[in-house]
Amino acid sequence: MVRPGGQDRARIMFRLALASMRSRLIPVGLVVVALSASMALLLSFDRIQQATKGGFNQSLSGVDLVLGPRGSGLELVLYTVFHLGKPTNNITTATVSDIASDPMVEWSVPVALGDSHRGFRVISTTKAYFDRIKFAGDKPLVFAQGNAFSDLNEVVLGSGVAEALGYTLGTTIFVTHGSEMLGELHDDFSFNVAGILAPTGTPTDRAVFVSLEGYELIHLGWKNGSKAISLKGLDIDAIPRDRLYPETVTAVYLGLKSKLGIFKFIRKINDYPEEAISAVIPGVALAQLWSMVGTVDSVFKLVNWLIIGISIIGMVTMMITGLDGRTREMTILRALGASPPKLACLVLLETFVISLTAILSAVILVRILTLGAADLLGEWAGIRVQLTWLAGNELVTLMIVVLAGLGASLIPAGMVYRRSLHRGFAN
């Protein structure tokens, strides 16, 4: 009689494990569903968290400081960079000019916020915005079509705005005063699309850009949020351009000549005598944000690991409770020559197959969830989620789950081993 080789024995053990699990298809299937769902939840949460952090951190590059009214630095960065929230106050352009003339300042780009267009934030700024503001390290803003605004009635669209609304070069649009739900339409002056930016994967994709002068023009004759005088009866060409430069702006992006003097410059801003202003380092503000939400992230991860632990306990419980029903199966295998160690290995092999199946299901489910999350994050904050099948840290997480499952399965495997030595599984 020829004994099977090592590969043949492994193949036989694998077939026996599959046959045994097929006989318990419903409970095994429920364990696989629970385990794969819990792993998918953990991986999806971690992936979305990392993508959000990466997207936020790469949204504004090349800017050393954000200058704005004194208050929360984090709030200033959120509503100026990520279009989340509303401006609380403004700073005067006289102060902006004074700060921009400081010998430590290399360049400055003012921005004024407050209006919207069909749910998208309107940003009024200068043409320097498209030259100075970068993303993802040092990538410049690039025009996919057209160019920057050069007249009062021209706008530049982020790629997300153009795609969502179907706008092209030359499209005529109107701006809403304030939010879309509560604001009044600036229907007495229209803008034409002069340029469309290439996708960046940042909130820039969901912004509408107009010149400071054009922004000031549509607010002429407005008092307390209501239009008092229409522009339709005015000769706009007769209005001097310097008259259209705003008296206040929301914030200013600053670039310094030397990074070494950034903290000295911040102290100078804090001691500025003419107006209560502050300067914020974008990266520091974001670090504050992550520290605030870090505790919540840890709690969510802990809950996810607990869910995985409960699923593993459920799998082990299923195996233990099923041992009495598998007495006949184990007795037959014992009669065919299966030793107690092999029977114990059979239980561990079943755990491995269940874990592997759950992992494959989790990876597919994570792919589906990240596809949906990518659209939601893109619509909400203009953040692009990288779609990958499995990252290195995720593979480590899944291996930890498999090892934990095998470790827990040593309990039923040990019970099978002991029983096979006694009369319960004897031939």
BALUMMI-328888 format. One record per residue (C-alpha): chain; residue number from 0; residue in three letters; x, y, z. Coordinates in Angstrom, 1 decimal. Each point is the difference from the previous one (the first is absolute). Example, Ala and Ser with C-alpha at 12.3 -4.5 7.8 and 13.67 -1.06 7.14 Angstrom:
<recs>
REC,A,0,ALA,12.3,-4.5,7.8;
REC,A,1,SER,1.4,3.4,-0.7;
</recs>
This chain:
<recs>
REC,A,0,MET,0.0,0.0,0.0;
REC,A,1,VAL,1.5,3.3,-1.1;
REC,A,2,ARG,-0.3,2.8,2.6;
REC,A,3,PRO,-0.9,3.4,-1.5;
REC,A,4,GLY,2.8,2.7,-0.1;
REC,A,5,GLY,0.1,3.2,1.8;
REC,A,6,GLN,-1.8,2.0,-2.7;
REC,A,7,ASP,-2.6,-2.7,-0.4;
REC,A,8,ARG,-0.7,0.0,3.7;
REC,A,9,ALA,-0.4,3.8,0.1;
REC,A,10,ARG,-2.4,-0.2,-3.0;
REC,A,11,ILE,-2.0,-2.7,1.8;
REC,A,12,MET,-0.1,2.0,3.2;
REC,A,13,PHE,-1.2,3.1,-2.0;
REC,A,14,ARG,-2.7,-2.0,-1.7;
REC,A,15,LEU,-1.2,-1.4,3.3;
REC,A,16,ALA,-0.1,3.4,1.5;
REC,A,17,LEU,-2.1,1.3,-2.9;
REC,A,18,ALA,-2.4,-3.0,0.2;
REC,A,19,SER,-0.4,0.5,3.7;
REC,A,20,MET,-0.8,3.7,-0.4;
REC,A,21,ARG,-2.5,-0.7,-2.8;
REC,A,22,SER,-1.9,-2.3,2.4;
REC,A,23,ARG,-0.3,3.1,2.3;
REC,A,24,LEU,-0.5,2.5,-2.7;
REC,A,25,ILE,-2.4,2.3,1.8;
REC,A,26,PRO,1.9,0.6,3.2;
REC,A,27,VAL,3.3,0.2,-1.8;
REC,A,28,GLY,-1.5,2.5,-2.5;
REC,A,29,LEU,-1.3,2.2,2.9;
REC,A,30,VAL,3.4,0.0,1.6;
REC,A,31,VAL,1.6,1.0,-3.3;
REC,A,32,VAL,-2.5,2.8,-0.5;
REC,A,33,ALA,0.5,1.3,3.6;
REC,A,34,LEU,3.8,-0.2,-0.2;
REC,A,35,SER,0.3,1.6,-3.5;
REC,A,36,ALA,-2.4,2.8,0.9;
REC,A,37,SER,2.0,0.9,3.1;
REC,A,38,MET,3.3,-0.1,-1.8;
REC,A,39,ALA,-1.4,2.1,-2.9;
REC,A,40,LEU,-1.3,2.6,2.5;
REC,A,41,LEU,3.4,0.2,1.7;
REC,A,42,LEU,1.9,0.3,-3.3;
REC,A,43,SER,-2.5,2.5,-1.5;
REC,A,44,PHE,0.1,2.3,3.0;
REC,A,45,ASP,3.8,0.0,0.0;
REC,A,46,ARG,0.2,0.6,-3.7;
REC,A,47,ILE,-2.4,2.8,0.0;
REC,A,48,GLN,1.7,1.5,3.0;
REC,A,49,GLN,3.5,-0.1,-1.7;
REC,A,50,ALA,-1.5,1.3,-3.3;
REC,A,51,THR,-1.7,2.9,1.8;
REC,A,52,LYS,3.2,0.9,1.9;
REC,A,53,GLY,2.1,-0.2,-3.2;
REC,A,54,GLY,-2.6,2.0,-2.0;
REC,A,55,PHE,-0.1,2.7,2.7;
REC,A,56,ASN,3.7,0.2,0.4;
REC,A,57,GLN,0.6,0.3,-3.8;
REC,A,58,SER,-2.7,2.5,-0.7;
REC,A,59,LEU,2.1,3.1,0.5;
REC,A,60,SER,3.7,0.0,-0.7;
REC,A,61,GLY,2.5,2.9,-0.4;
REC,A,62,VAL,-1.9,2.1,2.5;
REC,A,63,ASP,2.0,0.8,3.2;
REC,A,64,LEU,-2.8,1.9,1.8;
REC,A,65,VAL,-3.7,0.7,-0.2;
REC,A,66,LEU,-0.7,3.5,1.3;
REC,A,67,GLY,-3.5,0.8,1.3;
REC,A,68,PRO,-2.0,1.6,2.8;
REC,A,69,ARG,1.0,-1.0,3.5;
REC,A,70,GLY,-1.7,-3.1,1.2;
REC,A,71,SER,0.2,-3.8,-0.5;
REC,A,72,GLY,2.9,-0.8,-2.3;
REC,A,73,LEU,-1.6,-3.4,-0.8;
REC,A,74,GLU,-3.3,1.6,-0.9;
REC,A,75,LEU,1.9,2.5,-2.3;
REC,A,76,VAL,1.7,-2.8,-1.9;
REC,A,77,LEU,-3.2,-2.0,-0.3;
REC,A,78,TYR,-2.1,2.7,-1.6;
REC,A,79,THR,2.8,1.6,-2.1;
REC,A,80,VAL,1.7,-3.2,-1.3;
REC,A,81,PHE,-2.6,-2.8,0.2;
REC,A,82,HIS,-3.2,2.1,-0.4;
REC,A,83,LEU,-1.5,-1.5,3.2;
REC,A,84,GLY,-1.9,2.5,2.2;
REC,A,85,LYS,-0.5,3.7,-0.5;
REC,A,86,PRO,2.3,3.0,0.6;
REC,A,87,THR,-0.5,1.7,3.3;
REC,A,88,ASN,1.6,3.3,-0.8;
REC,A,89,ASN,2.2,1.9,-2.5;
REC,A,90,ILE,3.2,1.9,0.0;
REC,A,91,THR,0.5,3.4,-1.7;
REC,A,92,THR,1.9,0.2,-3.2;
REC,A,93,ALA,2.1,2.8,1.5;
REC,A,94,THR,1.3,-2.5,2.5;
REC,A,95,VAL,0.6,-2.5,-2.8;
REC,A,96,SER,2.1,2.6,-1.9;
REC,A,97,ASP,1.9,0.9,3.1;
REC,A,98,ILE,0.8,-3.7,0.7;
REC,A,99,ALA,0.8,-0.8,-3.6;
REC,A,100,SER,2.6,2.8,0.0;
REC,A,101,ASP,1.9,-1.5,2.9;
REC,A,102,PRO,3.6,-0.9,-1.0;
REC,A,103,MET,-0.5,-3.6,1.1;
REC,A,104,VAL,-2.9,-0.6,-2.4;
REC,A,105,GLU,0.7,-1.2,-3.5;
REC,A,106,TRP,-3.5,-0.1,-1.3;
REC,A,107,SER,-3.7,0.2,1.1;
REC,A,108,VAL,-3.3,-1.1,-1.5;
REC,A,109,PRO,-3.2,1.4,1.5;
REC,A,110,VAL,-3.3,-1.9,-0.1;
REC,A,111,ALA,-3.5,1.1,0.8;
REC,A,112,LEU,-2.8,-2.5,0.7;
REC,A,113,GLY,-3.7,0.2,0.6;
REC,A,114,ASP,-1.8,-0.8,-3.2;
REC,A,115,SER,-0.9,-3.2,-1.8;
REC,A,116,HIS,-1.1,-1.5,-3.2;
REC,A,117,ARG,-2.4,-2.9,0.0;
REC,A,118,GLY,1.5,-1.4,3.2;
REC,A,119,PHE,3.7,0.7,-0.9;
REC,A,120,ARG,2.1,2.5,1.8;
REC,A,121,VAL,0.9,3.2,-1.8;
REC,A,122,ILE,3.6,1.2,0.6;
REC,A,123,SER,0.9,3.6,-1.0;
REC,A,124,THR,3.7,0.5,-0.4;
REC,A,125,THR,2.7,1.2,-2.3;
REC,A,126,LYS,1.7,-1.7,-3.0;
REC,A,127,ALA,3.0,-0.7,2.2;
REC,A,128,TYR,-2.1,-2.7,1.7;
REC,A,129,PHE,0.5,-2.3,-3.0;
REC,A,130,ASP,3.8,0.6,0.0;
REC,A,131,ARG,0.7,-0.2,3.7;
REC,A,132,ILE,-2.4,-2.6,1.4;
REC,A,133,LYS,1.2,-3.6,-0.4;
REC,A,134,PHE,-1.2,-3.5,1.1;
REC,A,135,ALA,1.4,-3.4,0.8;
REC,A,136,GLY,3.4,1.4,0.8;
REC,A,137,ASP,1.1,2.2,-2.9;
REC,A,138,LYS,-2.5,-0.7,-2.8;
REC,A,139,PRO,-1.3,3.3,-1.5;
REC,A,140,LEU,-3.6,0.7,-1.1;
REC,A,141,VAL,-0.4,-0.7,-3.7;
REC,A,142,PHE,-2.7,1.2,-2.3;
REC,A,143,ALA,-1.7,-2.9,-1.9;
REC,A,144,GLN,-1.8,2.6,-2.1;
REC,A,145,GLY,0.3,3.8,-0.4;
REC,A,146,ASN,1.9,2.2,2.4;
REC,A,147,ALA,-0.3,2.2,3.1;
REC,A,148,PHE,-2.6,2.7,0.2;
REC,A,149,SER,1.1,3.3,-1.5;
REC,A,150,ASP,-3.2,2.0,0.1;
REC,A,151,LEU,-2.7,0.8,2.6;
REC,A,152,ASN,-2.5,-2.4,-1.5;
REC,A,153,GLU,2.3,-3.0,-0.3;
REC,A,154,VAL,0.2,-3.0,2.3;
REC,A,155,VAL,2.2,-3.1,0.3;
REC,A,156,LEU,-1.6,-3.4,1.0;
REC,A,157,GLY,1.5,-2.9,1.8;
REC,A,158,SER,-0.2,-3.3,-1.9;
REC,A,159,GLY,-2.7,-1.4,2.3;
REC,A,160,VAL,-2.3,3.0,-0.5;
REC,A,161,ALA,0.3,-0.2,-3.8;
REC,A,162,GLU,-0.6,-3.7,0.0;
REC,A,163,ALA,-3.0,0.1,2.5;
REC,A,164,LEU,-1.8,2.9,-1.7;
REC,A,165,GLY,1.1,-0.8,-3.6;
REC,A,166,TYR,1.6,3.4,-0.5;
REC,A,167,THR,2.4,0.8,-2.8;
REC,A,168,LEU,1.9,3.1,-1.1;
REC,A,169,GLY,-2.3,2.9,-0.7;
REC,A,170,THR,-2.8,-1.3,2.3;
REC,A,171,THR,-1.9,2.9,1.7;
REC,A,172,ILE,-0.6,-0.4,3.7;
REC,A,173,PHE,-1.4,2.1,2.9;
REC,A,174,VAL,1.3,0.1,3.6;
REC,A,175,THR,-2.2,-0.3,3.1;
REC,A,176,HIS,0.5,2.3,2.9;
REC,A,177,GLY,0.9,-2.3,3.0;
REC,A,178,SER,-1.3,-3.5,0.0;
REC,A,179,GLU,-2.1,-1.5,-2.8;
REC,A,180,MET,-3.0,-0.7,2.3;
REC,A,181,LEU,-0.2,3.4,1.8;
REC,A,182,GLY,1.9,2.4,-2.3;
REC,A,183,GLU,-1.4,2.3,-2.7;
REC,A,184,LEU,1.2,-0.4,-3.6;
REC,A,185,HIS,2.3,2.6,-1.5;
REC,A,186,ASP,-2.1,0.0,-3.1;
REC,A,187,ASP,1.0,3.5,-1.2;
REC,A,188,PHE,3.5,-1.1,-1.0;
REC,A,189,SER,1.1,-3.2,-1.7;
REC,A,190,PHE,3.4,-1.6,-0.3;
REC,A,191,ASN,1.4,-2.0,-2.9;
REC,A,192,VAL,2.2,-3.1,0.4;
REC,A,193,ALA,3.6,1.0,-1.1;
REC,A,194,GLY,1.9,-3.0,1.3;
REC,A,195,ILE,-0.4,-3.5,1.4;
REC,A,196,LEU,2.7,-1.5,2.3;
REC,A,197,ALA,1.3,-3.5,-0.4;
REC,A,198,PRO,-1.0,-2.4,2.8;
REC,A,199,THR,2.1,0.2,3.2;
REC,A,200,GLY,-1.9,-2.3,2.4;
REC,A,201,THR,-0.3,2.9,2.4;
REC,A,202,PRO,-2.7,2.5,1.0;
REC,A,203,THR,1.2,2.2,-2.9;
REC,A,204,ASP,-1.9,-2.3,-2.3;
REC,A,205,ARG,-3.3,1.1,1.6;
REC,A,206,ALA,0.6,3.8,-0.1;
REC,A,207,VAL,-1.0,2.9,-2.2;
REC,A,208,PHE,2.6,2.7,-0.3;
REC,A,209,VAL,-0.8,3.7,-0.8;
REC,A,210,SER,2.2,3.1,0.2;
REC,A,211,LEU,-0.1,2.2,3.1;
REC,A,212,GLU,-1.3,2.9,-2.1;
REC,A,213,GLY,-2.7,-2.1,-1.6;
REC,A,214,TYR,-1.1,-1.2,3.5;
REC,A,215,GLU,-0.1,3.5,1.3;
REC,A,216,LEU,-2.0,1.2,-3.1;
REC,A,217,ILE,-2.9,-2.4,0.6;
REC,A,218,HIS,-0.2,1.2,3.6;
REC,A,219,LEU,-0.3,3.7,-0.8;
REC,A,220,GLY,-3.3,1.3,1.3;
REC,A,221,TRP,-0.5,-2.9,2.4;
REC,A,222,LYS,-0.9,0.7,3.6;
REC,A,223,ASN,-0.6,-2.5,2.8;
REC,A,224,GLY,-0.1,-2.9,-2.5;
REC,A,225,SER,-2.6,1.5,-2.3;
REC,A,226,LYS,0.4,1.7,-3.3;
REC,A,227,ALA,-0.9,3.7,0.1;
REC,A,228,ILE,1.2,1.1,-3.4;
REC,A,229,SER,0.1,-2.0,-3.2;
REC,A,230,LEU,3.1,-0.1,-2.2;
REC,A,231,LYS,-2.1,-0.1,-3.1;
REC,A,232,GLY,-0.4,3.8,0.0;
REC,A,233,LEU,3.6,0.8,0.6;
REC,A,234,ASP,2.8,0.7,-2.5;
REC,A,235,ILE,2.5,-2.6,1.3;
REC,A,236,ASP,2.8,1.2,-2.3;
REC,A,237,ALA,-0.2,3.4,1.6;
REC,A,238,ILE,0.8,-1.3,3.5;
REC,A,239,PRO,3.7,0.4,0.8;
REC,A,240,ARG,1.8,-3.3,0.6;
REC,A,241,ASP,1.5,1.2,3.3;
REC,A,242,ARG,-3.6,0.7,1.2;
REC,A,243,LEU,-0.7,-3.7,-0.5;
REC,A,244,TYR,2.9,-1.3,2.1;
REC,A,245,PRO,-1.6,-1.3,3.3;
REC,A,246,GLU,0.5,1.6,3.3;
REC,A,247,THR,0.1,-3.3,1.8;
REC,A,248,VAL,0.9,-3.6,-0.9;
REC,A,249,THR,-0.4,-3.3,1.9;
REC,A,250,ALA,3.6,-1.2,0.1;
REC,A,251,VAL,3.4,0.3,-1.6;
REC,A,252,TYR,2.3,-2.8,-1.1;
REC,A,253,LEU,3.6,1.0,0.7;
REC,A,254,GLY,3.4,-1.3,-1.2;
REC,A,255,LEU,3.0,1.0,2.0;
REC,A,256,LYS,3.5,0.5,-1.4;
REC,A,257,SER,1.5,-2.3,2.7;
REC,A,258,LYS,-1.7,-2.8,1.9;
REC,A,259,LEU,2.4,0.7,2.9;
REC,A,260,GLY,-1.8,3.2,0.9;
REC,A,261,ILE,-3.5,-1.4,0.0;
REC,A,262,PHE,-0.5,0.1,3.8;
REC,A,263,LYS,1.6,3.4,0.3;
REC,A,264,PHE,-2.5,1.2,-2.6;
REC,A,265,ILE,-2.9,-1.6,1.8;
REC,A,266,ARG,1.0,1.9,3.2;
REC,A,267,LYS,0.1,3.2,-2.0;
REC,A,268,ILE,-3.5,-0.7,-1.4;
REC,A,269,ASN,-1.4,-0.7,3.5;
REC,A,270,ASP,1.4,3.3,1.2;
REC,A,271,TYR,-1.3,2.0,-3.0;
REC,A,272,PRO,-1.5,3.2,1.5;
REC,A,273,GLU,-2.4,1.1,-2.7;
REC,A,274,GLU,-2.3,-3.0,-0.1;
REC,A,275,ALA,-0.7,-3.3,1.8;
REC,A,276,ILE,1.5,-2.5,-2.4;
REC,A,277,SER,1.8,-3.4,0.2;
REC,A,278,ALA,2.1,-2.2,-2.2;
REC,A,279,VAL,-0.4,-3.7,-0.1;
REC,A,280,ILE,2.3,-2.7,-1.3;
REC,A,281,PRO,-2.3,-2.3,-2.0;
REC,A,282,GLY,1.9,-3.2,1.0;
REC,A,283,VAL,-0.2,0.9,3.7;
REC,A,284,ALA,-3.7,0.7,-0.2;
REC,A,285,LEU,-0.6,-3.4,-1.7;
REC,A,286,ALA,2.1,-1.7,2.7;
REC,A,287,GLN,-2.3,1.5,2.5;
REC,A,288,LEU,-3.0,-1.4,-1.9;
REC,A,289,TRP,1.5,-3.5,-0.1;
REC,A,290,SER,0.8,0.2,3.8;
REC,A,291,MET,-3.6,1.0,0.6;
REC,A,292,VAL,-1.5,-2.9,-1.9;
REC,A,293,GLY,2.7,-2.5,1.0;
REC,A,294,THR,-1.9,-1.2,3.0;
REC,A,295,VAL,-3.1,-0.6,-2.0;
REC,A,296,ASP,2.0,-1.9,-2.6;
REC,A,297,SER,1.5,-2.2,2.7;
REC,A,298,VAL,-3.5,-0.7,1.4;
REC,A,299,PHE,-1.3,-1.0,-3.4;
REC,A,300,LYS,3.0,-2.3,-0.6;
REC,A,301,LEU,-0.4,-1.6,3.4;
REC,A,302,VAL,-3.7,-0.7,-0.7;
REC,A,303,ASN,1.0,-1.5,-3.4;
REC,A,304,TRP,2.6,-2.3,1.6;
REC,A,305,LEU,-2.6,-1.0,2.6;
REC,A,306,ILE,-2.4,-0.9,-2.8;
REC,A,307,ILE,2.8,-2.1,-1.6;
REC,A,308,GLY,0.7,-1.7,3.3;
REC,A,309,ILE,-3.7,-0.8,0.5;
REC,A,310,SER,-0.1,-1.5,-3.5;
REC,A,311,ILE,3.0,-2.2,0.8;
REC,A,312,ILE,-1.6,-1.1,3.3;
REC,A,313,GLY,-3.1,-0.8,-2.0;
REC,A,314,MET,2.1,-2.2,-2.4;
REC,A,315,VAL,1.7,-1.8,2.9;
REC,A,316,THR,-3.4,-0.5,1.7;
REC,A,317,MET,-1.5,-1.5,-3.1;
REC,A,318,MET,2.9,-2.5,-0.2;
REC,A,319,ILE,-0.3,-0.9,3.7;
REC,A,320,THR,-3.7,-0.5,-0.1;
REC,A,321,GLY,0.2,-2.0,-3.2;
REC,A,322,LEU,2.5,-2.5,1.4;
REC,A,323,ASP,-2.8,-2.2,1.4;
REC,A,324,GLY,-1.7,-0.1,-3.3;
REC,A,325,ARG,3.3,-0.9,-1.7;
REC,A,326,THR,0.7,-3.1,2.1;
REC,A,327,ARG,-0.9,-2.3,-2.8;
REC,A,328,GLU,2.2,1.9,-2.5;
REC,A,329,MET,3.0,0.0,2.3;
REC,A,330,THR,-0.6,-3.7,0.9;
REC,A,331,ILE,0.1,-0.9,-3.7;
REC,A,332,LEU,3.1,2.0,-0.6;
REC,A,333,ARG,1.6,-1.6,3.0;
REC,A,334,ALA,-0.9,-3.5,-1.3;
REC,A,335,LEU,1.6,0.9,-3.4;
REC,A,336,GLY,3.2,0.7,1.8;
REC,A,337,ALA,-0.1,3.7,0.7;
REC,A,338,SER,2.1,0.6,3.1;
REC,A,339,PRO,-1.0,2.5,2.8;
REC,A,340,PRO,2.4,2.7,-1.2;
REC,A,341,LYS,-1.5,-0.3,-3.5;
REC,A,342,LEU,-3.5,0.4,1.3;
REC,A,343,ALA,1.1,3.1,2.0;
REC,A,344,CYS,1.7,1.4,-3.2;
REC,A,345,LEU,-3.2,-0.6,-1.9;
REC,A,346,VAL,-1.8,2.5,2.4;
REC,A,347,LEU,2.8,2.5,-0.4;
REC,A,348,LEU,-0.2,-0.4,-3.8;
REC,A,349,GLU,-3.7,0.7,0.1;
REC,A,350,THR,0.7,3.2,1.9;
REC,A,351,PHE,2.6,1.0,-2.5;
REC,A,352,VAL,-2.4,-0.6,-2.9;
REC,A,353,ILE,-2.7,2.0,1.7;
REC,A,354,SER,2.4,2.9,0.7;
REC,A,355,LEU,1.3,0.0,-3.5;
REC,A,356,THR,-3.5,0.1,-1.5;
REC,A,357,ALA,-0.9,2.8,2.4;
REC,A,358,ILE,3.1,2.0,-1.1;
REC,A,359,LEU,-0.8,-0.4,-3.7;
REC,A,360,SER,-3.6,1.1,0.6;
REC,A,361,ALA,1.2,2.9,2.2;
REC,A,362,VAL,2.4,1.3,-2.7;
REC,A,363,ILE,-2.8,0.0,-2.6;
REC,A,364,LEU,-2.4,1.7,2.4;
REC,A,365,VAL,2.6,2.6,0.9;
REC,A,366,ARG,0.5,0.7,-3.7;
REC,A,367,ILE,-3.7,0.6,-0.3;
REC,A,368,LEU,-0.2,2.2,3.1;
REC,A,369,THR,3.0,2.1,-1.0;
REC,A,370,LEU,-1.5,0.6,-3.4;
REC,A,371,GLY,-3.1,1.4,1.7;
REC,A,372,ALA,2.0,2.0,2.6;
REC,A,373,ALA,2.1,1.5,-2.8;
REC,A,374,ASP,-3.0,1.5,-1.6;
REC,A,375,LEU,-1.3,1.3,3.4;
REC,A,376,LEU,3.3,1.5,1.0;
REC,A,377,GLY,0.4,1.5,-3.4;
REC,A,378,GLU,-3.4,1.7,0.1;
REC,A,379,TRP,0.3,1.1,3.7;
REC,A,380,ALA,3.6,1.3,0.1;
REC,A,381,GLY,1.7,-0.6,-3.3;
REC,A,382,ILE,2.2,-2.7,1.4;
REC,A,383,ARG,1.1,-2.8,-2.2;
REC,A,384,VAL,0.3,-3.5,1.5;
REC,A,385,GLN,2.6,-2.2,-1.6;
REC,A,386,LEU,-1.6,-3.3,-1.1;
REC,A,387,THR,2.4,-2.9,0.7;
REC,A,388,TRP,-0.8,-3.6,0.6;
REC,A,389,LEU,2.2,-0.6,3.1;
REC,A,390,ALA,2.7,2.1,1.6;
REC,A,391,GLY,2.9,-1.3,2.1;
REC,A,392,ASN,-1.4,1.0,3.3;
REC,A,393,GLU,-3.4,-1.5,-0.9;
REC,A,394,LEU,1.7,-3.3,-0.8;
REC,A,395,VAL,1.6,0.0,3.5;
REC,A,396,THR,-3.4,0.7,1.5;
REC,A,397,LEU,-1.6,-3.0,-1.8;
REC,A,398,MET,2.9,-2.2,1.0;
REC,A,399,ILE,-0.5,0.9,3.6;
REC,A,400,VAL,-3.7,-1.0,-0.3;
REC,A,401,VAL,1.0,-3.4,-1.6;
REC,A,402,LEU,2.5,-0.6,2.8;
REC,A,403,ALA,-2.5,0.9,2.6;
REC,A,404,GLY,-2.5,-2.3,-1.5;
REC,A,405,LEU,2.5,-2.9,-0.1;
REC,A,406,GLY,1.0,0.7,3.6;
REC,A,407,ALA,-3.6,-0.1,1.2;
REC,A,408,SER,-0.6,-3.2,-2.0;
REC,A,409,LEU,2.7,-1.7,2.0;
REC,A,410,ILE,-2.8,-0.6,2.6;
REC,A,411,PRO,-2.3,-2.1,-2.2;
REC,A,412,ALA,3.1,-1.6,-1.6;
REC,A,413,GLY,1.2,-1.0,3.5;
REC,A,414,MET,-3.4,-1.4,0.8;
REC,A,415,VAL,0.0,-2.1,-3.1;
REC,A,416,TYR,3.5,-1.3,0.8;
REC,A,417,ARG,-1.0,-1.0,3.5;
REC,A,418,ARG,-3.2,-1.7,-1.1;
REC,A,419,SER,1.7,-1.9,-2.8;
REC,A,420,LEU,2.2,-1.6,2.7;
REC,A,421,HIS,-3.0,-1.3,1.9;
REC,A,422,ARG,-3.0,-2.0,-0.8;
REC,A,423,GLY,-2.1,2.9,-1.5;
REC,A,424,PHE,1.9,-0.2,-3.3;
REC,A,425,ALA,1.3,-3.5,0.3;
REC,A,426,ASN,-0.4,-2.5,-2.8;
</recs>
